[in-house]
Each structure stands twice: as structure tokens, then as C-alpha cells.
Amino acid sequence: MKSHSRKWLSLLLLALAVLAGCSRSPEARSARYIDAGKKLLTKHDAARAILQFRNAIQVLPTNPEAYYQLGMAYISVENYPRALAAFNETLSLNPKHTGAQLRAAQLLASVDDPDTLKDAQQRLKALVADTPQNADALHALGLTELKLNQPSDAVQHLEAALVFAPQDLVGAFTLAQAKLRQNDMKGAEQVLHKACLDSPKSADALVILGRFYAFQSRFSEAEDQFHRALALAPKSGEALFNLALLENQLGRKQEAEQNFKRLSAFADENLKPLYGLYLFQEGRQNEAIREFERVAKSDPENRAARSRLIAAYQIANRTPEAFKVLNAVLKSNPSDLDALLERSELFLASKKFDDAETDLNRVLHNKSDSAEAHFALAKLNLARGNTLTYRQELDEVLRLNPLLLPVRVELAKSLLADNARAALTVLESAPPLQKNAIPIIEERNWAWLGIGNTTQAREGVNQGLALSRTPDLLLQDAILKMAAQRYAEARISLKEALEKAPDDIRLLRVLAGSYAAEKQIPAALAEVRAHAAAHPKSSEIKYFLGNLLLETGNQAEAKQAFSEAVRLNPGQTPAVMELARMDLKQANWTDAKQQLTNILSSAENPQARLWLGMLEESMGNHSAAMVDFRKVTEADPDNAIAWNNLAYLLTDYLHQNDEALKAAQKAMELAPDNPDIQDTLGWTLYQKGLYQNAVTQLQSAVAKGGGARPEYHLAMAYLKTGQGSLGRTTLEAALHKNPGLLEARLAQELFRTEGSSPRTR
């Protein structure tokens, strides 16, 4: 009996060991990781799901399903390049994996690059050949052919897809689009009608048909479909939203508003803010903000609602209220990283840079891989003028998230100013699915133009224009045509671009330049005048016209254009500066002072402050001038002219020679080759009794063409160093050039008292 028991026990232990071995096998462990990842994906926890799928790959690198599920997880977080890489790895292990074949082809078909689309088309054709009843593959193939401008083939495959999936509304909508591409309006309508018949209880089908009618301006029929959809599904947000949009388009504001208000009561988080957004669009900012406040208060945990409220406060210039909301959040939860990030952006907009940096450092301390925080830090460094650190932070953002296309373009734009090749490297490092995006193509063309490679630039422009005729691509086309002296053709591209972007001054500048290249200045002026007349409310165009008039010597009309620009936009600082410059040249001190004061009343402007200081100095208000020059040096420590003017006033009128010398040396450090600055330094050294040092600086100023003033100063310095004869010769030369300067009298008086006086003129 005991022997039998021992035998059964041995068999049981053996079976358990076998089972344990199976459960510990790579196949079983990989499967468990995959199952765990799928469960996490259903809970929308993609980050942890990705870790599980990676674990599955690690224990069994030859498991194609693990790579496929990893690709699906990457799609859920919109990381398409990594998803495509995972699907390609799946297919390398199992070339017949239908899911991976379809998903990889769909990703390739999502771009606008013809070569990539053709690759997707070939993959999908192969998949359809293997699985001819695969509706998803047929639909993807039809959509790809539609993007390749092959509507006939697209219609054929989309119709086949609907045979196998007659209730597929997306497929019906795509087929209708293909019919429209063939100008088959009736056919498109029939497709959508059939979709409604095939899905008689589908409100979505009726909404799609209604949108088709709205697109055709068949508004009563569109409205009827939206009402039918609401009769089927009273809680259909899509139907109510489209009805509200239609009512608003038809000018039935009261009905539209009521329906937008109804949407705010829906449970769908995407519908709740629509009423507030409608009010904002209608210019009713305070009502919109009250609505955003209500939505945010109803769900304090809804961070999207809070962010929307903060943005509305900022747009309405109610920043203190935005701070109040975020400060309250952070008081109750100091670790709310979203609130810290938003508050840092408020600090940045308020120019409270140290406070912004403190909040950002707190975010990064808790989440060092926050691309959003590094992007905000980049903006902070840009505001502080730290260009190198700004670029480094943008580079870090892209390292953390290579898919952020706007950041890549921003970094390239920044680099283009001084290193086109570096900009090109950044653009070429874009993920494969982004390399042929229009913003990338545009910036890549600018980089090629910056390098001087017109051949590559022309290829890029042709590629871009085949996809979209954007203002930048048309401008690049015009620049290349001008380089080939095809000015008339360039103007055709520029005028097309101006129709799309009438306020883009770059286009006007190149257009005027095309006429100037052919010595047709009156034609350029006439073209710009006509454009300004066609857009009478554009301050920017008026400002450009003023500059062009100024360049052609028409000061009266230029002043009128600048004045009109300021009337249209009182905040048009460049136009106000031009008016001030013109008044300064004409010695209209009162008008010039008023213009500059207006600029400075709204914001500190170092250039305006410098001009105001120079104006005060011209009027003899030396104390006021010094205050202005000091403010310039505080706001712009690298402004050599401000340091120079401050030094001159300090030594000539306050006799504070030690402080004057520091200011003069600072100016000299910033602009060592400026003869006026060397003259000021030399004169300051003279006033301190350092005559030999003064001679060295003043000789250099005279040699560099500084004019009569440094010659008078040099003459006096020569006299003080015992070189009276050389001093008298220098004084004679200065008197010959400009005897009316104050320095002429000073030098003559010195020579009368300390040496023989030269003959006066």
C-alpha cells in the first residue's frame, strides 16, 4: 500500500514539475506578458502595457505577436514611427501576419509623400490578394489610391469593401469622397443614402448624410437629417453639434446658442466646453469665462477644463484670476505638475523669469523627462536672450519626444539664422513618417537656400508644391525664379501667395525686389500701393508702404503711411519709431518726444529710450538725458551707444570722471572700432589727467575718420603732453573742417592760455 502511495506521489510530483516547467517556458511567460499588456490597454494604461509587451519580447525575441501588440500600444499613444518599426519587426518574423501587414500599410498611407504612398499601395495589394474579403484592407487600399489621385481604382476597392462590410460608415464616407473626386455628386449621395438604409437605426449615418448636404449648401435637407438623427438618438452629441453649427451658419443665433448650451450638459467631456467656446467666438468673453468657470467648478479633477479656464483668463487679460486659480490648486496639492507648468507659463508671460524658473525646476525635479517642461524652459531662455541654452532645451524636447513636429521646425528656424547646415541636420533627423510633412519640406528648402544649393531647393519646392501650394513654398518658388532672372514668372507665384496671405510682408518685399531687379521702381511702388488699397485695414501693409516711400525719397507720403499704420494699430511700434525718426531728423522735438513717450508708456523699449535721451541732450536737458541713457544700459547692457553717451555727459557736465571712465571703457569693449567711442574714451582720459593715454585713443579715433571733434581733443592732448607744435597743426586742421563746434572754442582758449594761439577762421 505504501509502495503504491509513493508511486502515485512520485507521478504527481513529476506531473507538477512538468507543468511548472511549461509555465516557466519562454513561450508561456511571453504569452502571460502579452495578456497582461492587453488588459492594461483596455484600461487605457498604454505606458504600462508597453512595458509588458517589451517583457514578452525580452523573454522570447522570436514572438511576432509580442511585436504586433507593442505596435498597437504605440498607436494608442500616437507614437507612429515606433509603431511602424514594431509592425515591420512582426513581419520580419512572420511575413503573413495579416494584422501587421494592414497596420503597417495604414501607417504608410497616412502620409502625403507619393513614394511612401506607393509603398503602402503595393503592400495593401499584396494583402488583398491573400485575403480578398478583408474589408479593412480594401478600405485602406481605396483610401491610399484616393490620396494618389487614382479615384477610379479607389472607387472599385471601396465598393468591394462595402460588399463585405455594408454597415461600415467610415467606408461609405470614404467612397462618397471618392465619388466627389470624380465629380459624381449623385453617386456620392446614393452611397450615403444606402449607408442610411443599411443601418436604419444609426444616427451617425444620418449625420454623415446631413453633413454632405450642408457641404452642398442644401441646408434644409441637411437640417432634416440632423433632426432625424436626434429623433433616433436624442443624446447624440454629433447630431446636436452639427445642427448648432448649421443654425449658426444660417444666422439663427438664438437657436444655435440654445443647442450649444444643451451640449454643455452632455456627459461627453469633448462636448461640455462647446458652449463656452461658442460664446468666446461670438466676442462675449465674460460670459464665456463664466461658463468655463462653471464647467471647471463642476469637476475639480478635470485638468483640461482648468487649463481651458486659465487660457481664457489670459486672452481676456485677467491674469491675476488665472494666478488665483493655480495658487489655490498648488496650495492644496503642491505636487500638481500640470498646475506648476501652467503657472510657470503665466510667470513667463508676466516677465517674472525667476519665478517661472523656480516652478519649472520643481516640475523637472519630479519629472525630469517632461518634454512640456523642457519646452517651457526653452521659451524662458529665449526670453532671457540665452539663444544657445534655448536651442539646447529644444534639442532635449526632441530627444524626449521626436514626434513633436512644431518643436523640430522651431529649432530649425532658430538655427537657420546662423547655421543652415545644422538646421538641415535637425530636419533630416525627423521620424520617417514626418520627413515629407509640409512644414519639414518648407524649412528644408530654406536650409538648402541658406547653404546656396539651389538644385536641392528646386527639387524640394517642386515636391512641396505638388502636395500643397502654401505661401512659403510659393515664396521659395519665386526666389528661385528670380535667381534665374525669370522675374515675371516669380511675380505670378508671389501674387498667388499674397492671395493666401495678404499680410505676409516677406511676399511684398520680394515682389518689390523683383521690379527693382529690373530697375522698375515706379512699378514696384504702384504694385504695393494697389495692394495697400485692396487691404485698407492692414497696419503692416501701410508700414511697408511707408518704408518703400521713404526709400524712394517721398517723405511726405511716407509719413502719411506711417501715421495711417499707427491709426489702424496704435501698438504698431515700428511705425511710431519711424515717425519719431522723421521728426528727429527735422528737429521737430515736441512731436518726436511725444511719439517716443507714447511708445515708452506701454512698454520699455531700449531704442526709443536711447532716442529720447539723444533728443533731451539736443535740447540741453542733460540730467534727463543721463536718466534715459542709464535706463538703456539697464535694459540693454550691450548697447555701446548708450554707454558712450552716458560717459560723455558724466565727464562733461557732472565731472564724474571715474564713473565716466568705466562707462567709456564698457562702450569701448562693446565697439572697439567705433571712432566716436574712442574719442569719448580719449576725452575722458584727458579729463582725468591721463594725457598720454588720451593721445593714444584720440590718434586712433582721428585715423578712423572720426571728424573734427576728436581732432580738437587730440590737439589739446598734444599740448598737455608737451607736443605744442603738433597740437597747433592738428588744431589748424580741425578749424579748417568745422570751426563752429564747442570743442573749437575750448581748444582755442587752451592754446591762448597755455601756448601760442593759431590763426582763427
C-alpha positions in Angstrom: 0.0 0.0 0.0 2.8 2.3 0.9 4.6 1.5 -2.2 1.6 2.4 -4.3 1.2 5.7 -2.4 4.9 6.5 -3.0 4.4 5.7 -6.7 1.4 7.9 -7.1 3.2 10.7 -5.2 6.2 10.4 -7.5 4.0 10.6 -10.5 2.2 13.6 -9.1 5.4 15.4 -8.4 6.7 14.5 -11.9 3.5 16.0 -13.4 3.7 19.1 -11.3 7.4 19.5 -12.3 6.4 19.2 -16.0 3.6 21.7 -15.6 5.9 24.1 -13.7 8.5 23.7 -16.5 5.9 24.5 -19.1 4.7 27.5 -17.1 8.3 28.7 -16.9 9.0 28.2 -20.6 9.7 31.3 -22.7 6.6 30.7 -24.7 4.3 30.7 -21.7 6.0 33.6 -20.0 5.8 35.7 -23.2 2.1 34.8 -23.5 1.4 35.9 -19.9 3.1 39.2 -20.5 1.1 39.7 -23.7 -2.2 39.0 -21.9 -1.2 41.4 -19.1 -0.4 44.1 -21.7 -3.7 43.7 -23.5 -5.6 44.1 -20.2 -3.7 47.3 -19.4 -4.5 48.6 -22.9 -8.3 48.1 -22.3 -7.8 50.3 -19.2 -6.1 52.9 -21.4 -2.8 52.4 -19.5 -0.6 52.3 -22.5 2.7 53.1 -20.7 2.5 50.0 -18.5 1.2 47.9 -21.4 4.2 48.8 -23.4 6.4 47.6 -20.6 4.6 44.3 -20.6 5.0 43.8 -24.3 8.7 44.6 -24.1 9.0 42.0 -21.3 7.3 39.5 -23.7 9.9 40.3 -26.4 12.7 40.1 -23.9 11.8 36.5 -22.8 11.0 35.4 -26.4 12.5 37.7 -29.0 11.1 35.5 -31.8 7.5 36.0 -30.9 5.9 38.1 -33.7 2.7 38.6 -31.7 4.6 40.5 -29.0 5.9 42.9 -31.5 2.5 43.3 -33.1 0.9 44.1 -29.7 3.7 46.5 -29.0 2.9 48.3 -32.2 -0.8 48.6 -31.3 0.2 50.1 -27.9 2.4 52.7 -29.7 -0.5 53.6 -31.9 -2.7 54.2 -28.8 -0.2 56.9 -27.7 0.3 58.2 -31.3 4.0 57.2 -31.5 3.6 56.1 -35.1 7.3 55.7 -36.0 7.9 53.2 -33.2 4.6 51.5 -34.1 5.7 51.1 -37.7 9.1 49.7 -36.5 7.3 47.2 -34.3 5.0 46.1 -37.2 7.9 45.7 -39.6 9.7 43.5 -36.9 6.5 41.4 -36.7 6.6 40.9 -40.5 10.3 40.0 -40.4 9.3 37.1 -38.1 6.0 36.3 -39.8 5.6 37.8 -43.3 2.0 36.5 -43.4 0.8 38.3 -40.2 -2.3 39.9 -41.6 -2.8 42.4 -38.7 0.8 43.7 -39.0 0.5 43.9 -42.8 -2.6 46.0 -42.5 -1.4 48.3 -39.8 2.0 49.0 -41.4 0.4 49.8 -44.7 -2.2 52.1 -43.0 0.6 54.0 -41.2 2.5 54.4 -44.5 -0.8 55.5 -46.2 -1.3 58.2 -43.5 1.5 60.5 -45.0 1.4 62.6 -48.1 4.7 61.5 -49.7 4.0 59.9 -53.1 6.8 57.3 -52.8 5.6 56.2 -49.3 2.0 56.0 -50.5 3.1 53.8 -53.4 4.9 51.5 -51.0 1.7 51.4 -48.9 -0.3 50.6 -52.1 1.9 47.7 -53.0 1.7 46.2 -49.5 -2.1 46.5 -49.5 -2.5 45.0 -52.9 -0.5 42.0 -51.7 -2.6 41.7 -48.6 -5.9 41.9 -50.7 -4.5 39.2 -53.0 -4.0 36.9 -50.0 -7.3 37.9 -48.2 -9.7 39.2 -50.9 -12.6 39.5 -48.5 -10.6 41.7 -46.0 -12.8 44.8 -45.8 -10.2 46.8 -43.8 -7.5 46.1 -46.3 -9.8 47.0 -49.2 -10.8 50.2 -47.5 -7.2 51.2 -46.7 -6.2 50.4 -50.4 -9.0 52.6 -51.7 -8.1 55.4 -49.3 -4.4 55.2 -50.4 -5.4 55.3 -54.1 -7.6 58.3 -53.4 -4.5 60.1 -51.9 -2.5 59.1 -55.0 -5.2 60.7 -57.2 -6.4 57.4 -58.6 -10.2 57.9 -57.9 -11.3 55.2 -60.3 -9.3 52.5 -58.6 -10.2 53.8 -55.2 -13.9 53.6 -56.0 -13.5 50.0 -57.2 -11.8 48.9 -54.0 -14.1 50.9 -51.7 -17.2 49.5 -53.3 -15.7 46.0 -52.8 -15.0 46.8 -49.1 -18.7 47.8 -48.6 -19.8 44.5 -50.0 -18.1 42.7 -47.2 -18.9 45.3 -44.5 -22.1 47.1 -45.6 -22.6 48.8 -42.3 -19.1 50.4 -42.3 -19.9 54.1 -42.1 -16.3 55.2 -42.5 -16.0 53.1 -45.6 -19.2 54.6 -47.0 -18.0 58.1 -46.2 -14.6 57.4 -47.9 -16.4 56.0 -51.0 -18.6 59.2 -51.1 -15.4 61.3 -51.1 -14.0 59.2 -54.0 -17.2 59.8 -55.9 -17.0 63.5 -55.2 -13.4 63.5 -56.5 -14.9 62.2 -59.8 -17.5 65.0 -59.7 -20.1 62.3 -59.2 -22.4 64.2 -56.8 -25.3 61.9 -57.4 -23.2 58.8 -56.9 -21.8 60.1 -53.6 -25.4 60.9 -52.4 -26.5 57.4 -53.4 -23.7 55.8 -51.4 -24.6 57.8 -48.2 -28.4 57.0 -48.7 -27.6 53.3 -49.0 -25.5 53.6 -45.8 -28.6 55.0 -44.0 -30.8 52.2 -45.4 -28.2 49.5 -44.4 -28.1 51.0 -40.9 -31.7 52.2 -40.3 -31.1 52.7 -36.6 -27.8 54.6 -37.0 -27.9 58.3 -36.1 -24.3 58.6 -37.2 -25.3 57.6 -40.8 -27.9 60.4 -40.9 -25.4 62.9 -39.5 -22.9 62.0 -42.3 -25.6 62.4 -44.9 -26.6 65.7 -43.3 -23.0 67.0 -43.4 -22.9 66.0 -47.1 -26.0 68.1 -47.8 -24.5 71.0 -45.8 -21.4 70.8 -47.9 -23.6 71.0 -51.0 -25.4 74.1 -49.5 -28.6 72.1 -49.3 -29.3 73.4 -45.9 -32.9 72.4 -45.4 -32.1 68.8 -46.3 -29.1 68.9 -44.0 -31.2 70.2 -41.1 -33.8 67.5 -41.8 -31.2 64.7 -41.5 -29.8 66.2 -38.2 -33.4 66.3 -36.7 -34.0 62.7 -37.9 -30.7 61.7 -36.2 -31.8 63.4 -32.9 -35.2 61.6 -33.1 -33.4 58.3 -33.3 -30.8 59.3 -30.6 -31.8 62.3 -28.5 -28.4 62.2 -26.8 -26.4 62.2 -30.0 -23.9 64.9 -29.4 -22.7 64.7 -33.0 -26.2 65.4 -34.4 -26.8 68.3 -32.0 -23.4 69.8 -32.6 -23.8 69.7 -36.4 -27.3 71.2 -36.1 -26.0 74.0 -33.9 -23.2 74.7 -36.4 -25.7 74.8 -39.3 -28.1 77.2 -37.4 -25.1 79.5 -36.6 -24.1 79.4 -40.2 -27.6 80.4 -41.3 -27.6 83.3 -38.8 -30.1 81.7 -36.5 -28.0 82.7 -33.5 -30.6 82.2 -30.8 -31.4 78.7 -31.8 -27.7 77.9 -32.2 -26.9 79.2 -28.8 -29.6 77.2 -27.2 -28.3 74.0 -28.8 -24.7 74.8 -27.8 -25.9 75.3 -24.3 -27.7 71.9 -24.4 -24.3 70.3 -25.4 -22.7 71.7 -22.2 -25.0 69.4 -20.2 -23.8 66.2 -22.0 -21.6 63.7 -20.2 -19.1 63.6 -23.0 -16.1 65.7 -21.9 -15.5 66.8 -25.5 -18.9 68.4 -25.7 -19.0 70.2 -22.4 -16.8 73.2 -23.4 -18.5 73.9 -26.7 -21.0 76.4 -25.3 -18.2 78.4 -23.7 -16.2 78.2 -26.9 -19.2 79.4 -28.9 -19.6 82.4 -26.5 -15.9 83.2 -26.9 -16.1 83.1 -30.7 -19.1 85.5 -30.5 -16.9 88.0 -28.6 -18.8 87.5 -25.3 -15.6 86.9 -23.3 -17.0 87.5 -19.8 -20.0 85.1 -20.4 -17.6 82.5 -21.9 -15.4 82.7 -18.9 -18.3 82.3 -16.5 -19.2 79.2 -18.4 -15.7 77.8 -18.3 -15.7 78.6 -14.5 -18.9 76.6 -14.1 -17.5 73.6 -16.0 -14.2 73.7 -14.1 -16.0 74.0 -10.7 -18.4 71.1 -11.5 -15.4 68.8 -11.9 -12.4 70.0 -10.0 -10.4 67.0 -11.1 -10.8 67.8 -14.8 -7.5 69.4 -15.7 -8.4 70.1 -19.2 -11.3 72.2 -18.0 -9.0 74.1 -15.7 -6.4 74.7 -18.5 -9.2 76.0 -20.7 -10.2 78.4 -18.0 -6.6 79.6 -17.5 -6.2 80.2 -21.2 -9.4 82.2 -21.3 -8.3 84.4 -18.4 -5.0 85.1 -20.2 -6.7 86.0 -23.5 -9.1 88.3 -21.6 -6.1 90.0 -19.8 -7.4 88.7 -16.5 -4.1 87.2 -15.5 -4.5 87.8 -11.7 -7.5 85.5 -11.7 -5.5 82.8 -13.5 -2.8 83.1 -10.8 -5.5 82.8 -8.1 -6.9 79.6 -9.5 -3.4 78.0 -9.9 -2.2 79.2 -6.5 -5.3 77.6 -4.8 -4.6 74.3 -6.6 -1.0 74.3 -5.6 -1.8 75.2 -2.0 -4.0 72.1 -1.7 -1.7 69.9 -3.9 1.9 71.3 -4.2 2.8 68.3 -6.4 0.3 69.1 -9.2 2.8 69.3 -12.0 0.3 70.5 -14.6 -0.6 73.5 -12.4 3.1 74.2 -11.8 3.8 74.1 -15.5 0.8 76.4 -16.3 1.9 78.8 -13.5 5.4 79.0 -14.9 3.9 80.0 -18.3 2.0 82.8 -16.6 5.1 83.9 -14.9 7.0 83.9 -18.2 4.2 85.9 -19.9 4.4 88.4 -17.0 8.2 88.6 -17.4 8.8 87.1 -13.9 11.5 85.0 -15.1 13.0 83.8 -11.8 9.6 82.7 -10.6 9.0 80.8 -13.8 12.3 79.1 -13.5 11.5 78.0 -9.9 8.3 76.4 -11.0 9.9 74.7 -13.9 12.7 73.3 -11.8 10.1 71.9 -9.4 8.4 70.1 -12.3 11.7 68.7 -13.6 12.8 67.6 -10.2 9.7 65.4 -10.1 9.6 64.5 -13.8 12.9 65.0 -15.4 11.6 63.6 -18.7 8.8 66.1 -19.1 9.0 67.4 -22.7 6.5 70.1 -21.9 8.7 71.5 -19.0 11.8 71.5 -21.2 9.9 73.3 -23.9 8.8 75.9 -21.4 12.4 76.2 -20.2 13.4 76.8 -23.8 10.9 79.6 -24.1 12.3 81.1 -20.8 15.8 81.1 -22.1 14.7 82.7 -25.3 13.0 85.5 -23.4 16.2 86.0 -21.4 18.3 86.1 -24.6 20.1 82.9 -24.0 20.0 81.6 -27.5 22.4 78.7 -27.0 20.5 77.3 -24.0 17.2 77.9 -25.8 18.4 75.6 -28.6 19.8 73.0 -26.2 16.4 72.8 -24.5 14.6 72.4 -27.8 17.0 69.6 -28.7 16.2 67.9 -25.3 12.5 68.2 -26.0 13.0 66.3 -29.3 15.2 63.7 -27.6 12.3 63.0 -25.2 9.7 63.1 -27.9 10.9 63.1 -31.5 7.3 63.3 -32.8 6.9 67.0 -31.8 6.9 68.4 -35.3 6.3 72.1 -34.3 9.3 71.9 -31.9 11.6 70.5 -34.6 10.5 73.2 -37.0 11.1 75.9 -34.3 14.6 74.6 -33.6 15.4 74.5 -37.4 14.1 78.1 -37.7 16.4 79.2 -34.9 19.4 77.5 -36.4 18.7 78.9 -39.9 19.8 82.3 -38.8 23.4 81.3 -38.4 23.9 77.7 -39.3 21.8 76.4 -42.2 23.6 73.0 -42.2 22.8 72.4 -38.6 19.2 73.2 -39.3 19.2 70.7 -42.2 20.6 68.0 -39.8 17.7 68.7 -37.4 15.2 68.4 -40.2 16.7 65.2 -41.7 16.5 63.6 -38.2 12.7 63.8 -38.3 10.9 60.4 -38.0 10.3 58.8 -41.4 6.5 59.5 -41.3 7.2 63.2 -40.8 10.0 63.8 -43.3 7.6 64.7 -46.0 5.3 66.8 -43.9 4.8 70.3 -45.5 6.4 72.2 -42.5 9.5 70.0 -42.8 9.7 70.4 -46.6 9.4 74.2 -46.2 12.1 74.5 -43.6 14.3 72.1 -45.5 14.0 74.3 -48.6 15.0 77.4 -46.6 18.1 75.5 -45.3 19.1 74.5 -48.9 18.6 78.1 -49.9 20.7 79.2 -47.0 23.5 76.8 -48.0 23.2 78.0 -51.6 22.2 74.7 -53.0 19.5 75.8 -55.5 19.3 72.4 -57.2 18.2 70.7 -54.0 16.0 73.6 -53.1 14.2 73.5 -56.5 13.6 69.7 -56.0 12.1 70.4 -52.6 9.9 73.2 -53.8 8.6 71.1 -56.7 7.9 68.2 -54.2 6.1 70.6 -51.8 4.0 72.4 -54.5 2.8 69.0 -55.7 1.3 68.5 -52.3 0.2 72.0 -51.3 0.6 75.5 -52.6 1.4 77.2 -49.3 2.7 80.8 -49.1 6.2 79.7 -48.1 6.5 77.2 -50.9 5.3 79.8 -53.4 7.7 82.4 -52.0 10.6 79.9 -52.3 9.5 79.2 -55.9 9.6 82.9 -56.6 13.1 83.3 -55.1 14.4 80.5 -57.2 12.8 82.0 -60.3 14.3 85.4 -59.5 17.7 83.8 -59.1 17.2 82.6 -62.7 16.2 86.1 -63.7 12.6 84.9 -64.5 11.1 87.9 -62.8 7.7 87.9 -64.5 7.2 84.2 -63.5 8.3 84.9 -60.0 5.7 87.6 -59.7 2.9 85.1 -60.7 3.9 82.9 -57.7 4.1 85.9 -55.4 0.7 87.2 -56.3 -0.8 83.7 -55.7 0.9 83.6 -52.3 -0.4 87.1 -51.5 -4.0 86.0 -52.2 -3.5 83.3 -49.4 -1.5 85.5 -47.0 -2.1 89.2 -47.8 -0.4 90.5 -44.7 2.8 88.5 -45.2 5.3 91.3 -45.7 8.0 88.9 -46.9 6.0 88.4 -50.1 5.6 92.2 -50.7 9.3 92.7 -50.1 10.3 90.1 -52.7 7.6 91.4 -55.1 9.0 94.9 -54.9 12.5 93.4 -55.2 11.5 91.7 -58.5 10.7 95.0 -60.0 13.8 96.7 -58.5 15.9 94.0 -60.2 14.6 95.2 -63.5 15.0 98.8 -62.5 11.2 99.3 -62.4 10.9 101.2 -59.1 7.7 103.0 -60.1 6.1 99.7 -61.0 7.1 98.3 -57.6 5.6 101.3 -55.8 2.4 101.0 -57.9 2.1 97.3 -57.0 2.5 97.9 -53.3 0.1 100.9 -53.4 -2.5 98.8 -55.1 -2.1 96.0 -52.5 -2.4 98.5 -49.7 -5.6 99.9 -51.3 -7.0 96.4 -51.6 -6.4 95.8 -47.9 -7.0 99.2 -46.3 -7.3 97.8 -42.7 -3.8 96.3 -42.6 -1.4 98.2 -40.4 1.5 96.0 -41.5 1.0 96.8 -45.2 0.7 100.5 -44.5 4.0 100.3 -42.6 5.7 98.5 -45.5 4.4 101.1 -48.0 5.7 103.8 -45.8 9.2 102.3 -45.8 9.1 101.9 -49.6 8.0 105.6 -50.0 10.8 106.6 -47.7 13.4 104.7 -49.7 12.2 106.4 -52.9 12.5 109.8 -51.2 8.8 110.6 -50.8 9.0 111.6 -47.2 5.6 113.4 -47.0 3.6 110.3 -48.2 5.8 108.0 -46.2 4.9 110.0 -43.0 1.2 109.8 -44.0 1.5 106.0 -44.5 3.2 105.5 -41.1 0.5 107.7 -39.5 -2.2 105.6 -41.1 -0.5 102.4 -39.8 -0.5 103.8 -36.3 -4.1 104.8 -36.6 -5.0 101.3 -37.6 -2.9 99.8 -34.8 -1.7 102.1 -32.0 0.6 99.3 -30.9 2.4 99.3 -34.2 5.7 100.3 -32.6 7.9 100.2 -35.7 5.7 102.7 -37.4 5.7 105.0 -34.4 9.5 104.7 -34.3 9.7 105.8 -38.0 7.5 108.8 -37.3 9.8 109.7 -34.3 12.9 109.2 -36.5 11.5 111.6 -39.2 10.6 114.2 -36.5 14.1 113.9 -35.0 15.7 114.5 -38.4 13.5 117.5 -39.0 14.2 118.8 -35.4 10.5 118.6 -34.6 11.5 118.0 -30.9 8.0 118.3 -29.5 6.4 115.8 -31.9 9.3 113.4 -31.7 9.2 113.5 -27.9 5.5 112.8 -27.9 6.0 109.8 -30.2 8.8 108.3 -28.1 6.9 108.9 -24.9 3.8 107.1 -26.3 6.0 104.1 -27.1 7.5 104.0 -23.6 4.2 104.5 -21.9 3.1 101.0 -22.9 6.4 99.1 -22.6 10.1 99.7 -22.1 11.9 100.0 -25.5 15.7 100.5 -25.4 15.8 102.0 -28.9 13.0 104.5 -28.1 14.7 105.3 -24.8 18.0 105.9 -26.5 16.5 108.3 -29.0 14.6 110.1 -26.2 17.9 110.5 -24.4 19.6 111.9 -27.5 16.6 114.2 -28.0 16.9 115.5 -24.4 20.6 116.0 -24.9 20.0 118.0 -28.1 17.5 120.2 -26.2 20.1 120.8 -23.4 18.3 118.6 -20.8 21.4 116.8 -19.8 20.1 115.4 -16.5 17.0 113.9 -18.2 19.3 112.5 -21.0 21.5 110.8 -18.4 18.5 109.2 -16.8 17.4 107.9 -20.2 20.9 106.5 -21.1 21.1 104.8 -17.7 17.8 103.1 -18.3 19.0 101.9 -21.7 22.2 100.3 -20.1 20.0 98.6 -17.5 17.6 97.1 -20.1 20.3 96.5 -22.8 23.7 96.2 -21.2 25.3 95.6 -24.6 24.2 99.0 -26.1 27.5 100.7 -26.8 25.9 104.0 -27.9 24.1 104.4 -24.6 27.3 103.7 -22.6 29.2 106.1 -24.8 26.6 108.9 -24.4 26.4 108.4 -20.7 30.2 108.6 -20.4 30.3 111.9 -22.3 27.6 113.5 -20.2 29.2 112.3 -17.0 32.6 113.8 -17.8 31.4 117.0 -19.5 28.5 118.1 -17.3 28.8 116.3 -13.9 32.6 115.9 -14.0 32.3 112.5 -12.5 35.3 111.3 -14.3 35.8 107.9 -12.5 32.3 106.8 -13.4 32.6 108.3 -16.8 35.8 106.2 -17.5 34.0 103.0 -16.5 31.2 103.8 -18.9 33.6 104.7 -21.7 35.6 101.6 -21.2 32.4 99.5 -21.4 31.4 101.2 -24.6 34.9 100.6 -26.0 34.7 96.9 -25.0 31.5 96.6 -27.0 32.5 98.5 -30.1 36.3 98.8 -30.2 36.4 100.1 -33.8 34.0 103.0 -33.4 35.9 106.3 -33.7 33.2 108.2 -31.7 33.5 105.8 -28.8 37.3 106.0 -29.0 37.0 109.8 -28.9 34.8 109.7 -25.8 37.3 107.3 -24.1 40.2 109.6 -25.1 38.4 112.7 -23.8 37.5 111.0 -20.5 41.2 110.0 -20.0 42.1 113.7 -20.8 39.7 114.9 -18.1 41.3 112.6 -15.6 44.7 114.0 -16.5 45.9 110.8 -18.2 47.1 112.8 -21.2 49.5 110.2 -22.8 46.8 107.5 -22.7 44.3 110.0 -24.1 46.7 110.8 -27.1 46.7 107.0 -28.0 42.9 106.8 -28.1 42.4 110.1 -29.8 45.0 109.4 -32.5 43.1 106.1 -33.3 39.8 108.0 -33.5 41.2 110.6 -35.9 42.8 107.9 -38.0 39.5 106.1 -38.4 37.8 109.2 -39.7 36.2 110.5 -36.5 35.9 114.0 -37.8 36.8 117.4 -36.3 35.7 116.7 -32.7 38.4 114.1 -31.9 41.0 116.4 -33.7 40.2 119.2 -31.3 40.5 116.8 -28.4 43.8 115.4 -29.8 45.2 118.9 -30.3 44.6 119.7 -26.6 46.1 116.3 -25.5 49.2 117.0 -27.6 49.6 120.4 -25.9 49.3 118.8 -22.5 52.0 116.2 -23.3 54.4 118.9 -24.4 53.8 118.5 -28.2 52.7 122.0 -28.8 53.8 122.3 -32.4 51.9 119.1 -33.3 49.0 120.3 -31.3 48.8 123.6 -33.2 49.0 121.7 -36.6 46.1 119.4 -35.5 44.1 122.4 -34.3 44.5 124.2 -37.6 43.3 121.2 -39.5 40.2 120.9 -37.2 39.3 124.6 -37.6 39.5 124.1 -41.3 37.0 121.3 -41.1 34.4 122.6 -38.6 35.1 125.9 -36.7 31.6 126.0 -35.2 31.9 123.2 -32.6 32.0 123.9 -28.9 35.3 122.0 -28.8 36.8 124.6 -31.2 36.3 127.3 -28.6 37.7 125.1 -25.8 40.8 124.2 -27.8 41.4 127.8 -28.8 41.1 129.0 -25.2 43.5 126.3 -24.0 46.1 127.4 -26.6 45.6 131.0 -25.7 46.3 130.3 -22.0 49.0 127.6 -22.3 50.5 128.1 -25.7 50.6 130.2 -28.9 47.2 130.6 -30.4 46.8 129.6 -34.1 45.1 131.8 -36.6 41.2 131.7 -36.4 38.9 131.4 -39.3 
